[in-house]
Amino acid sequence: MHETSLLLFIVKVVVLFLLLLLLYYWASPYLLLFLAKGTESVLIELYPGFIESITLKNYQFEVVTFFEIANIKGAQLAFDINPLKYTYGFPLFVALTIASNSRWMDKLWYSLIAFFITLLFQIWGVGFDTIRHLLFEFNGAYAAYFDYADFTKNAISLASQLGFLIFPSLIPVILWGYFENQYVLTLVGVKK
């Protein structure tokens, strides 16, 4: 019986996750505005002379800097970042939560809380990816402006990788385990 309920839960999560990803992609022009404004606020506060704006254009963030492009008078450096690779964690959390046995009102509250918590980690990912671009892309032309030691550059690279590879999948599972701890124990057969 335990293997059947675990398998059923996994199937429900996978199906819900795929459906919620489609829904999230459809709604992302609106949802990504929170991420764009949050990331812009943090980066402008931390790097006031470097980042001018971050705007959402066609599912991409356009990062406009105050840096001039070499040999082109008056041209500012701008580049795109794909924010969708940082945002699949929230649909994953919602899929896990819907597949659980809690009350619907609890699921709504958990999802609202998880939206803002995952948003913080998305800001982490996009922010460090932006700084990583300026440090390591463009043939290193803008790295000198940061005057960072090698350790700091490596830490920024690591933070960027955490924001892209680890946090989007790990944070939703940790949040789900925290909110649905009784269901998790029942699911793995510890509590009956």
N, C-alpha and C positions, 0 to 999 in steps of 0.2 A: 504493500500500500504506500509506503514512504517513497519508493522509487517512482511510482506513478504520479504522486502529487508533485514531486520535485520536477519530473519531466514535464508535466502539465504547466507548472509555473514557468519553466524555461521557455516553452513554446509560446505561452501567453506574452511573456516579456519580449521575445523576438518579434512576434507579429505586431504587438503594440508599438515597439520601438520603431519599426519600419514605417508604420502608419503615422506615428508622431513626427518622425523625421520629415516626411512629406508635408505634413501640416506646418511644421516649424519652418521649412524652406519657403512655403507659401506666405507665411506671416513674417518672415525674417526682415522684409523692408521696414516693418514697424518695430519689431523687437530689437533689431540691430541698432536702432537709434539710441537706445539706452547705453549700449556698449560703446558706440562712437562718442557720445557726449561724456561718458565716464572716463574713457581712455584719454580723450582730449583734455579734460580738466586736470587729470593727474599729470600728464606729460607736460602741459603748459606750466603747471605749478613747479614741476621738478626741473624742467629745461626751458625757461621762459625765452631765452634768446635763440632757441633751436627750432622748436615746433610752433608753427603758426596755426594750423588747423587740421582736424581729422573729420572728413565728411564721408557719408555713405553715398556711393554711386554704383548702381547696378550690382548689388551684392558684394561690392568691394569697398574697402576703406581707402580713400585717397588721402595720403599724408602729405601736407604741404609744409615745407621747412622755410626757415629764413636764410638757408645756405644758397649762395649763388652757384650756378653751374659754370665751371671753368670755360673760358673763351666765348661765353655767350652773355653779353651785357644785359643786365636786368632780368635774367631768367632765374627763377627759383627752382630748387630741387624739389620734386614731387615724385612719389612712388605709391604703388598700390599694395595693400595687404588683404589677403583673403580671411575675413573673420569667421567664416563658417566652420573652419577646421578647429576652432576653439569652442564652439557653441553646442556641440551634440550632447554634452553632458546633461543639460536640462531635460531634453526629451527622454534620455535614458532614465533619469530619476523619475519622471512622470510615468514611464512604462513600468518600472519596478513598483512604484506606489500603487498604480491602478491594479496591477496583478496581485497585490497583497490583499489581506482580508480586513483591513481597517474600515472604519466608517467613512462615508464620502465627504463629510464635513472635515474630518481629520485629513483626508487626502488633499483637499483643497488648501487647507492651512499649511500642510507640509510642502506642497508645491509652491505656494507663494513664498515661503521662507527659503526654499531651495533655489528659487529663481534669483533672489538677491544674493545668496551666498555663491552660487555658480557664476553670477555676474561679476563678482569681485575677482574670481579666478580667471575669468575671461579677460578682464581688464589687465590682470597680471600678464597673461599670454600675449595679448596684442601690444601692450606697452613694451615688454622686453623684446618682442619681435621687431618693433619699430627701432629701438635703440640698437639691436643687433644688426639691422639693415645699415644703419648709419656707421656702425663700427667696422663691419666686415664686407659690405657690398661696395659698389662703386669704386673698385680698385683701392679701397682704403683711403680715398681722398678726404673723407670727413672725420676719420678716426682721431686725427691730431687735435681737433676741437675739444674732444672729451678729456684728453690728458689723463687717461686711465692706465694704471699699472696692468701688467699681464694677468695677474691674479683676478683683478676686477673684470677685465675683458672675458676671461674664462668663466667667471661667475655669471656674467650677463648671458653668455652663450648657454650655460647650463640652465639658467632661469627661463630662457626662451624655450629650451627643449622640454622642461617640466611643464610649461604652459601649453605646449602643443601635444606632447606625447603622454603625459601622466595625469595631469589634473582633470582634463575633460572626461576621462573614464573612471578615475579613482574617487574623486570628490562626490559624484552622485551615488556611488555604491556605499561610501562611508556615511553620507547623510541618510540614505535609505536604511542602512543597518542601524543607525542611531534612532530614527523615528519609528521604525518597524521592528525593534529588537525582539519583541515577543513572538512576532510572526516568523522571524528568521530562526529563532530557537525551535519553534514548532516545525518549520520547514526542513531543518537538518536533523530532526528527530531527537533533539535534546529534551524538549518539553512537550508533554502531551496534554 
